[in-house]
């Protein structure tokens, strides 16, 4: 994740892993006050939060290559999903299908700032001698979580996907956009989603989402 030697006082409570003067700073530092204001009045209709500092690793490989599949299993305990827009879960990691030879692997818990990209290191070591790659992209993205009875309505205001629960539910994922922000959308329950968004769009995403949700939160 992106490490800073200094952090503004307003985001101290959002910093994780302070060790020897090193801080991890959320990409949402600019929207911190807005997000806290929302969370103070959020209802069961809609709630937005962040899951900061999860490990995110882009994996490329060929599932026809037994060595690649075995290397992934060695680290994650599951095979790379081959069915489009599906998710495999094991050992505290999700592996999201992004394309025929591309996946996003993310951790379920925050990254420890005292360790340097442990997931990427483990996959990279497992891929030794294999035609595959594992690239840490955690510093360029963050994961947001949304939930509530009107969550799909909020999403539908800026996302072109058909979000009906019979068509898009747990075990699936999809790359799309929300208004002008590129996203990877992951259903986590009947009325909840995780959203992977670029850090450069994180501020914008929070502001546009809360604006879209405001008429629906009463």
Backbone as CSV, one residue per row, in Angstrom:
resi,resn,N_x,N_y,N_z,CA_x,CA_y,CA_z,C_x,C_y,C_z
1,UNK,0.835,-1.177,0.000,0.000,0.000,0.000,0.883,1.244,0.000
2,UNK,0.286,2.425,-0.224,1.044,3.649,-0.310,1.450,4.081,1.080
3,UNK,2.749,4.162,1.355,3.238,4.536,2.662,3.699,5.987,2.664
4,UNK,3.385,6.714,3.744,3.793,8.095,3.909,4.542,8.205,5.225
5,UNK,5.548,9.061,5.291,6.280,9.258,6.538,5.535,10.189,7.471
6,UNK,4.558,10.946,6.937,3.745,11.836,7.742,2.285,11.661,7.366
7,UNK,1.402,11.920,8.315,-0.027,11.850,8.035,-0.717,13.027,8.687
8,UNK,-1.714,13.576,8.027,-2.449,14.691,8.594,-3.209,14.235,9.823
9,UNK,-3.380,15.150,10.797,-4.044,14.785,12.044,-5.451,14.286,11.809
10,UNK,-6.128,14.802,10.788,-7.518,14.432,10.535,-7.683,12.997,10.078
11,UNK,-6.615,12.349,9.641,-6.747,10.978,9.163,-5.975,9.988,10.027
12,UNK,-5.542,10.446,11.209,-4.811,9.543,12.089,-5.645,8.313,12.411
13,UNK,-6.961,8.497,12.656,-7.799,7.366,13.015,-8.093,6.468,11.829
14,UNK,-7.712,6.892,10.620,-7.907,6.059,9.443,-6.596,5.396,9.027
15,UNK,-5.535,5.664,9.749,-4.240,5.092,9.406,-4.079,3.750,10.094
16,UNK,-3.456,2.816,9.394,-3.278,1.470,9.916,-1.806,1.098,9.839
17,UNK,-1.321,0.402,10.844,0.018,-0.143,10.763,1.117,0.868,11.007
18,UNK,0.975,1.719,12.024,2.048,2.665,12.305,3.225,1.913,12.909
19,UNK,4.312,1.872,12.208,5.514,1.193,12.669,6.707,2.050,12.282
20,UNK,7.539,2.340,13.264,8.757,3.129,13.031,8.479,4.373,12.186
21,UNK,7.382,5.062,12.504,7.086,6.316,11.832,6.478,6.186,10.455
22,UNK,6.108,4.984,10.033,5.513,4.785,8.709,3.998,4.674,8.845
23,UNK,3.293,5.398,7.961,1.839,5.392,7.987,1.303,4.866,6.670
24,UNK,0.116,4.261,6.748,-0.650,3.943,5.550,-1.815,4.917,5.524
25,UNK,-1.977,5.619,4.429,-3.019,6.631,4.350,-4.087,6.229,3.347
26,UNK,-5.328,6.291,3.779,-6.448,5.934,2.921,-6.551,6.884,1.732
27,UNK,-6.912,6.369,0.541,-7.164,7.239,-0.606,-8.352,8.168,-0.381
28,UNK,-9.135,7.897,0.670,-10.316,8.701,0.936,-10.048,9.843,1.903
29,UNK,-8.780,10.177,2.093,-8.446,11.243,3.036,-9.182,12.533,2.696
30,UNK,-9.362,12.821,1.401,-10.037,14.051,1.001,-11.526,14.044,1.273
31,UNK,-12.099,12.849,1.397,-13.539,12.723,1.633,-13.833,12.227,3.045
32,UNK,-12.836,12.289,3.908,-12.963,11.736,5.257,-14.110,12.368,6.029
33,UNK,-14.189,13.690,6.030,-15.240,14.375,6.784,-16.621,14.045,6.216
34,UNK,-16.735,14.003,4.891,-18.005,13.685,4.248,-18.452,12.272,4.579
35,UNK,-17.495,11.329,4.564,-17.830,9.937,4.844,-18.260,9.762,6.295
36,UNK,-17.582,10.435,7.211,-17.955,10.334,8.622,-19.338,10.932,8.867
37,UNK,-19.636,12.037,8.183,-20.948,12.657,8.313,-22.034,11.707,7.839
38,UNK,-21.776,11.029,6.698,-22.739,10.056,6.180,-22.943,8.912,7.161
39,UNK,-21.852,8.362,7.684,-21.959,7.204,8.563,-22.673,7.532,9.868
40,UNK,-22.632,8.800,10.272,-23.308,9.216,11.501,-24.826,9.221,11.348
41,UNK,-25.293,9.361,10.113,-26.743,9.430,9.892,-27.239,8.306,8.985
42,UNK,-26.377,7.373,8.612,-26.753,6.289,7.702,-27.895,5.465,8.290
43,UNK,-28.774,5.025,7.409,-29.923,4.226,7.827,-29.804,2.816,7.259
44,UNK,-30.816,2.011,7.518,-30.826,0.647,6.980,-31.032,0.637,5.474
45,UNK,-31.385,1.794,4.912,-31.590,1.872,3.466,-30.274,1.847,2.715
46,UNK,-29.243,2.527,3.254,-27.964,2.584,2.538,-26.853,3.023,3.482
47,UNK,-25.719,2.361,3.312,-24.534,2.727,4.093,-23.290,2.484,3.242
48,UNK,-22.369,3.433,3.300,-21.113,3.342,2.550,-19.943,3.397,3.518
49,UNK,-18.971,2.508,3.326,-17.769,2.504,4.150,-16.582,2.036,3.335
50,UNK,-15.437,2.003,3.962,-14.216,1.567,3.292,-13.636,0.340,3.976
51,UNK,-13.037,-0.535,3.171,-12.240,-1.638,3.705,-10.794,-1.337,3.308
52,UNK,-10.111,-0.511,4.068,-8.804,-0.004,3.639,-7.694,-1.035,3.747
53,UNK,-6.715,-0.866,2.867,-5.436,-1.581,2.940,-5.528,-3.095,2.743
54,UNK,-6.545,-3.547,2.015,-6.564,-4.962,1.635,-5.476,-5.205,0.601
55,UNK,-4.916,-6.395,0.599,-3.951,-6.745,-0.439,-4.695,-6.988,-1.748
56,UNK,-4.182,-6.419,-2.815,-4.761,-6.590,-4.147,-3.640,-6.940,-5.111
57,UNK,-3.765,-8.090,-5.749,-2.719,-8.568,-6.657,-3.338,-8.978,-7.982
58,UNK,-2.831,-8.417,-9.061,-3.268,-8.810,-10.401,-2.465,-10.029,-10.836
59,UNK,-3.164,-11.089,-11.219,-2.528,-12.344,-11.626,-2.828,-12.614,-13.095
60,UNK,-1.792,-12.968,-13.841,-1.957,-13.372,-15.238,-1.373,-14.767,-15.408
61,UNK,-2.069,-15.599,-16.180,-1.594,-16.950,-16.421,-2.544,-17.696,-17.342
62,UNK,-2.232,-18.963,-17.594,-3.000,-19.800,-18.514,-3.498,-21.024,-17.766
63,UNK,-4.820,-21.158,-17.627,-5.363,-22.292,-16.884,-5.162,-23.631,-17.595
64,UNK,-4.718,-23.573,-18.854,-4.373,-24.820,-19.542,-3.012,-25.336,-19.101
65,UNK,-2.270,-24.488,-18.392,-0.951,-24.842,-17.886,-1.112,-25.405,-16.474
66,UNK,-0.919,-26.698,-16.329,-1.088,-27.354,-15.029,-0.204,-26.740,-13.967
67,UNK,1.010,-26.349,-14.343,1.946,-25.766,-13.382,1.402,-24.454,-12.817
68,UNK,0.747,-23.654,-13.655,0.161,-22.391,-13.190,-0.970,-22.658,-12.207
69,UNK,-1.864,-23.560,-12.547,-2.996,-23.881,-11.683,-2.506,-24.406,-10.339
70,UNK,-1.523,-25.276,-10.359,-0.986,-25.839,-9.122,-0.296,-24.781,-8.278
71,UNK,0.377,-23.839,-8.938,1.056,-22.761,-8.219,0.050,-21.876,-7.491
72,UNK,-1.070,-21.588,-8.144,-2.122,-20.794,-7.507,-2.717,-21.561,-6.328
73,UNK,-3.002,-22.837,-6.535,-3.566,-23.663,-5.466,-2.636,-23.734,-4.266
74,UNK,-1.355,-23.773,-4.508,-0.375,-23.873,-3.438,-0.479,-22.686,-2.484
75,UNK,-0.745,-21.515,-3.027,-0.815,-20.306,-2.205,-2.226,-20.030,-1.702
76,UNK,-3.224,-20.134,-2.585,-4.587,-19.722,-2.249,-5.500,-20.865,-1.830
77,UNK,-5.125,-22.094,-2.176,-5.971,-23.243,-1.831,-7.126,-23.459,-2.776
78,UNK,-7.174,-22.710,-3.880,-8.247,-22.878,-4.862,-7.687,-22.697,-6.262
79,UNK,-8.409,-23.206,-7.247,-8.020,-23.023,-8.636,-8.500,-21.666,-9.129
80,UNK,-7.823,-21.081,-10.101,-8.336,-19.848,-10.696,-9.693,-20.111,-11.340
81,UNK,-10.718,-19.319,-11.043,-12.027,-19.549,-11.671,-11.939,-19.348,-13.179
82,UNK,-12.512,-20.271,-13.935,-12.472,-20.187,-15.396,-13.782,-19.668,-15.982
83,UNK,-14.872,-19.767,-15.221,-16.150,-19.254,-15.705,-16.146,-17.736,-15.598
84,UNK,-16.514,-17.025,-16.666,-16.491,-15.561,-16.636,-17.283,-14.968,-15.470
85,UNK,-16.676,-13.937,-14.869,-17.347,-13.138,-13.832,-17.744,-13.949,-12.602
86,UNK,-16.890,-14.892,-12.219,-17.125,-15.658,-11.004,-15.963,-15.472,-10.037
87,UNK,-16.180,-15.913,-8.804,-15.212,-15.709,-7.732,-14.920,-17.041,-7.051
88,UNK,-13.631,-17.298,-6.773,-13.240,-18.450,-5.961,-12.731,-17.929,-4.623
89,UNK,-13.097,-18.604,-3.532,-12.698,-18.151,-2.194,-12.079,-19.299,-1.416
90,UNK,-10.953,-18.974,-0.750,-10.278,-19.971,0.085,-9.186,-19.271,0.886
91,UNK,-8.916,-19.761,2.080,-7.806,-19.306,2.916,-7.782,-17.793,3.142
92,UNK,-8.945,-17.163,3.187,-8.983,-15.738,3.447,-8.695,-14.873,2.242
93,UNK,-8.817,-15.442,1.031,-8.587,-14.683,-0.192,-9.742,-14.908,-1.165
94,UNK,-10.010,-13.890,-1.971,-10.937,-14.001,-3.092,-10.125,-13.920,-4.377
95,UNK,-10.483,-14.730,-5.366,-9.850,-14.652,-6.683,-10.947,-14.354,-7.693
96,UNK,-10.923,-13.148,-8.233,-11.973,-12.657,-9.122,-11.566,-12.815,-10.580
97,UNK,-12.451,-13.395,-11.376,-12.205,-13.542,-12.815,-12.350,-12.182,-13.481
98,UNK,-11.317,-11.741,-14.185,-11.363,-10.491,-14.940,-11.310,-10.726,-16.447
99,UNK,-10.769,-11.873,-16.853,-10.634,-12.211,-18.257,-10.128,-13.634,-18.378
100,UNK,-10.009,-14.166,-19.597,-9.598,-15.559,-19.787,-8.235,-15.883,-19.184
101,UNK,-7.356,-14.867,-19.043,-6.039,-15.122,-18.478,-5.680,-14.104,-17.399
102,UNK,-6.698,-13.514,-16.765,-6.440,-12.457,-15.784,-7.402,-12.558,-14.606
103,UNK,-6.850,-12.363,-13.395,-7.640,-12.422,-12.161,-7.179,-11.340,-11.199
104,UNK,-8.054,-10.981,-10.287,-7.691,-10.099,-9.180,-7.807,-10.897,-7.897
105,UNK,-6.735,-10.962,-7.149,-6.737,-11.652,-5.858,-6.712,-10.592,-4.765
106,UNK,-7.608,-10.722,-3.807,-7.627,-9.755,-2.714,-7.735,-10.485,-1.384
107,UNK,-7.176,-9.877,-0.355,-7.227,-10.455,0.980,-8.512,-10.038,1.672
108,UNK,-8.898,-10.800,2.671,-10.110,-10.472,3.435,-9.815,-9.503,4.567
109,UNK,-8.532,-9.380,4.918,-8.147,-8.506,6.025,-7.096,-7.503,5.561
110,UNK,-6.899,-6.474,6.367,-5.974,-5.400,6.022,-4.533,-5.888,5.965
111,UNK,-3.780,-5.247,5.108,-2.359,-5.534,4.929,-1.564,-5.015,6.122
112,UNK,-0.622,-5.804,6.608,0.266,-5.423,7.697,1.384,-4.545,7.134
113,UNK,1.469,-3.296,7.604,2.444,-2.349,7.057,3.886,-2.769,7.305
114,UNK,4.112,-3.682,8.262,5.478,-4.095,8.553,5.979,-5.149,7.568
115,UNK,5.079,-5.668,6.736,5.468,-6.679,5.753,5.271,-6.113,4.355
116,UNK,6.160,-6.431,3.458,6.107,-5.895,2.102,5.393,-6.864,1.178
117,UNK,4.159,-6.512,0.804,3.360,-7.264,-0.168,3.493,-8.780,0.006
118,UNK,3.083,-9.338,1.161,3.264,-10.781,1.385,2.541,-11.657,0.374
119,UNK,1.343,-11.258,-0.055,0.603,-12.070,-1.023,1.316,-12.094,-2.366
120,UNK,1.731,-10.933,-2.821,2.461,-10.867,-4.090,3.752,-11.676,-4.006
121,UNK,4.439,-11.595,-2.870,5.690,-12.329,-2.696,5.447,-13.835,-2.737
122,UNK,4.378,-14.281,-2.077,4.070,-15.722,-2.044,3.704,-16.228,-3.431
123,UNK,2.875,-15.471,-4.151,2.504,-15.886,-5.501,3.702,-15.827,-6.436
124,UNK,4.502,-14.774,-6.320,5.677,-14.647,-7.166,6.640,-15.806,-6.985
125,UNK,6.838,-16.213,-5.723,7.723,-17.349,-5.450,7.137,-18.636,-6.013
126,UNK,5.815,-18.792,-5.892,5.162,-19.994,-6.403,5.218,-20.057,-7.934
127,UNK,5.294,-18.889,-8.585,5.320,-18.839,-10.040,6.723,-18.993,-10.630
128,UNK,7.702,-19.250,-9.801,9.067,-19.439,-10.303,9.111,-20.562,-11.342
129,UNK,9.583,-20.238,-12.521,9.653,-21.223,-13.598,8.341,-21.420,-14.335
130,UNK,7.309,-20.653,-13.948,5.990,-20.760,-14.576,5.742,-19.501,-15.402
131,UNK,5.106,-19.651,-16.566,4.781,-18.498,-17.405,3.548,-17.817,-16.821
132,UNK,3.782,-16.948,-15.828,2.698,-16.288,-15.099,3.274,-15.066,-14.412
133,UNK,2.384,-14.189,-13.952,2.842,-13.000,-13.244,1.894,-12.666,-12.107
134,UNK,2.442,-12.024,-11.078,1.665,-11.545,-9.936,2.172,-10.141,-9.618
135,UNK,1.305,-9.136,-9.789,1.705,-7.745,-9.613,0.869,-7.105,-8.511
136,UNK,1.534,-6.559,-7.502,0.844,-5.876,-6.413,0.271,-4.554,-6.924
137,UNK,-1.058,-4.389,-6.847,-1.692,-3.151,-7.303,-2.424,-2.455,-6.157
138,UNK,-2.154,-2.883,-4.942,-2.869,-2.351,-3.787,-2.702,-0.856,-3.598
139,UNK,-1.556,-0.309,-3.989,-1.323,1.117,-3.793,-2.142,1.967,-4.749
140,UNK,-2.700,1.352,-5.792,-3.442,2.103,-6.787,-4.947,1.979,-6.667
141,UNK,-5.422,1.219,-5.681,-6.857,0.964,-5.538,-7.254,0.972,-4.067
142,UNK,-8.544,1.022,-3.824,-9.075,0.746,-2.498,-10.376,-0.031,-2.665
143,UNK,-10.861,-0.590,-1.562,-12.102,-1.367,-1.587,-13.132,-0.669,-0.705
144,UNK,-14.282,-0.377,-1.286,-15.396,0.223,-0.557,-16.474,-0.833,-0.359
145,UNK,-17.278,-0.654,0.671,-18.388,-1.571,0.916,-19.676,-0.771,1.052
146,UNK,-20.716,-1.253,0.399,-22.023,-0.607,0.484,-23.052,-1.655,0.871
147,UNK,-24.053,-1.221,1.615,-25.084,-2.159,2.063,-26.363,-1.397,2.357
148,UNK,-27.460,-2.136,2.439,-28.751,-1.543,2.753,-29.832,-1.997,1.795
149,UNK,-31.060,-1.811,2.205,-32.192,-2.305,1.432,-32.340,-1.623,0.075
150,UNK,-31.758,-0.438,-0.104,-31.894,0.285,-1.361,-30.561,0.376,-2.119
151,UNK,-29.648,-0.507,-1.739,-28.310,-0.477,-2.340,-28.356,-0.664,-3.852
152,UNK,-29.131,-1.632,-4.318,-29.177,-1.879,-5.757,-29.788,-0.697,-6.511
153,UNK,-30.707,0.011,-5.860,-31.264,1.203,-6.485,-30.198,2.294,-6.611
154,UNK,-29.397,2.449,-5.563,-28.323,3.444,-5.601,-27.343,3.107,-6.710
155,UNK,-26.977,1.845,-6.801,-26.039,1.423,-7.846,-26.620,1.635,-9.240
156,UNK,-27.879,1.318,-9.395,-28.494,1.396,-10.720,-28.572,2.822,-11.247
157,UNK,-28.413,3.807,-10.384,-28.461,5.195,-10.828,-27.225,5.582,-11.642
158,UNK,-26.128,4.803,-11.494,-24.930,5.157,-12.244,-24.213,3.988,-12.876
159,UNK,-24.760,2.770,-12.699,-24.118,1.563,-13.232,-25.045,0.903,-14.250
160,UNK,-24.550,0.571,-15.456,-25.412,0.031,-16.509,-25.730,-1.455,-16.377
161,UNK,-25.137,-2.159,-15.410,-25.374,-3.587,-15.275,-26.804,-3.871,-14.820
162,UNK,-27.314,-5.049,-15.190,-28.572,-5.537,-14.648,-28.265,-6.117,-13.275
163,UNK,-28.689,-5.443,-12.230,-28.320,-5.801,-10.866,-29.389,-6.615,-10.142
164,UNK,-30.344,-7.156,-10.865,-31.377,-7.966,-10.223,-30.706,-9.138,-9.496
165,UNK,-31.100,-9.396,-8.247,-30.433,-10.439,-7.459,-30.490,-11.830,-8.080
166,UNK,-31.467,-12.082,-8.961,-31.519,-13.380,-9.618,-30.462,-13.510,-10.709
167,UNK,-29.934,-12.369,-11.154,-28.935,-12.372,-12.219,-27.532,-12.072,-11.718
168,UNK,-27.450,-11.357,-10.602,-26.139,-10.928,-10.116,-26.128,-11.029,-8.601
169,UNK,-25.456,-12.088,-8.105,-25.441,-12.330,-6.668,-24.103,-12.844,-6.192
170,UNK,-24.090,-13.364,-4.979,-22.853,-13.857,-4.370,-22.194,-14.923,-5.256
171,UNK,-20.889,-14.893,-5.294,-20.130,-15.816,-6.124,-19.832,-15.261,-7.497
172,UNK,-20.355,-14.042,-7.778,-20.114,-13.403,-9.065,-19.336,-12.103,-8.875
173,UNK,-18.854,-11.556,-9.971,-18.186,-10.259,-9.975,-18.316,-9.688,-11.381
174,UNK,-18.095,-8.393,-11.523,-18.189,-7.780,-12.846,-17.406,-6.473,-12.867
175,UNK,-16.770,-6.215,-13.987,-16.126,-4.928,-14.209,-17.121,-4.024,-14.929
176,UNK,-17.253,-2.813,-14.440,-18.193,-1.878,-15.047,-17.755,-0.462,-14.696
177,UNK,-18.723,0.443,-14.619,-18.434,1.806,-14.185,-19.619,2.339,-13.407
178,UNK,-19.338,3.283,-12.527,-20.382,3.985,-11.791,-20.227,5.458,-12.121
179,UNK,-21.175,5.982,-12.897,-21.004,7.277,-13.518,-19.665,7.265,-14.260
180,UNK,-18.670,8.052,-13.866,-17.421,8.105,-14.626,-16.288,7.283,-14.000
181,UNK,-16.572,6.578,-12.930,-15.531,5.813,-12.226,-15.551,4.343,-12.630
182,UNK,-14.431,3.818,-13.100,-14.312,2.385,-13.381,-14.325,1.618,-12.064
183,UNK,-15.055,0.499,-12.034,-15.171,-0.275,-10.802,-15.153,-1.768,-11.107
184,UNK,-14.813,-2.543,-10.089,-15.070,-3.981,-10.087,-16.046,-4.231,-8.948
185,UNK,-17.180,-4.807,-9.280,-18.299,-4.950,-8.353,-18.416,-6.405,-7.903
186,UNK,-18.510,-6.603,-6.583,-18.561,-7.953,-6.010,-19.713,-8.057,-5.019
187,UNK,-20.798,-8.758,-5.348,-21.874,-8.960,-4.374,-21.376,-9.770,-3.178
188,UNK,-21.691,-9.315,-1.968,-21.276,-10.028,-0.760,-22.466,-10.510,0.057
189,UNK,-23.677,-10.185,-0.386,-24.896,-10.590,0.299,-26.090,-10.145,-0.511
190,UNK,-27.278,-10.348,0.025,-28.494,-9.983,-0.706,-28.538,-8.490,-1.002
191,UNK,-28.071,-7.680,-0.046,-28.117,-6.231,-0.206,-26.773,-5.589,0.138
192,UNK,-25.689,-6.232,-0.233,-24.377,-5.671,0.069,-23.380,-6.001,-1.036
193,UNK,-22.437,-5.077,-1.244,-21.441,-5.227,-2.289,-20.105,-4.682,-1.806
194,UNK,-19.029,-5.268,-2.311,-17.710,-4.662,-2.238,-17.412,-4.075,-3.609
195,UNK,-16.732,-2.936,-3.617,-16.414,-2.258,-4.865,-14.937,-1.902,-4.875
196,UNK,-14.221,-2.398,-5.865,-12.804,-2.068,-6.037,-12.733,-0.886,-6.984
197,UNK,-12.109,0.195,-6.526,-12.048,1.419,-7.319,-10.639,2.001,-7.283
198,UNK,-10.213,2.590,-8.385,-8.893,3.220,-8.441,-8.809,4.349,-7.414
199,UNK,-7.626,4.508,-6.812,-7.482,5.553,-5.804,-7.713,6.937,-6.411
200,UNK,-7.406,7.121,-7.687,-7.608,8.424,-8.313,-9.085,8.767,-8.462
201,UNK,-9.962,7.754,-8.405,-11.402,7.970,-8.502,-12.100,7.816,-7.149
202,UNK,-11.362,7.455,-6.102,-11.986,7.121,-4.820,-12.758,8.298,-4.241
203,UNK,-12.154,9.477,-4.234,-12.800,10.681,-3.733,-14.093,10.969,-4.505
204,UNK,-13.967,10.933,-5.831,-15.112,11.180,-6.708,-16.205,10.148,-6.471
205,UNK,-15.810,8.878,-6.329,-16.790,7.811,-6.152,-17.613,8.032,-4.893
206,UNK,-16.952,8.364,-3.788,-17.674,8.598,-2.536,-18.664,9.744,-2.695
207,UNK,-18.227,10.841,-3.281,-19.089,12.020,-3.403,-20.280,11.757,-4.326
208,UNK,-20.039,11.118,-5.472,-21.127,10.888,-6.422,-22.102,9.827,-5.890
209,UNK,-21.580,8.841,-5.152,-22.445,7.799,-4.592,-23.351,8.359,-3.507
210,UNK,-22.786,9.169,-2.613,-23.599,9.756,-1.555,-24.629,10.724,-2.131
211,UNK,-24.271,11.410,-3.195,-25.223,12.299,-3.848,-26.366,11.497,-4.465
212,UNK,-26.026,10.369,-5.104,-27.055,9.516,-5.707,-27.939,8.860,-4.661
213,UNK,-27.364,8.564,-3.488,-28.097,7.847,-2.449,-29.008,8.761,-1.627
214,UNK,-28.690,10.038,-1.573,-29.398,10.941,-0.658,-30.922,10.893,-0.805
215,UNK,-31.487,10.924,-2.021,-32.955,10.889,-2.127,-33.563,9.558,-1.706
216,UNK,-32.744,8.509,-1.601,-33.263,7.168,-1.323,-33.062,6.737,0.121
217,UNK,-32.427,7.578,0.935,-32.028,7.155,2.282,-33.100,7.391,3.335
218,UNK,-34.158,8.055,3.000,-35.194,8.342,4.003,-36.109,7.126,4.192
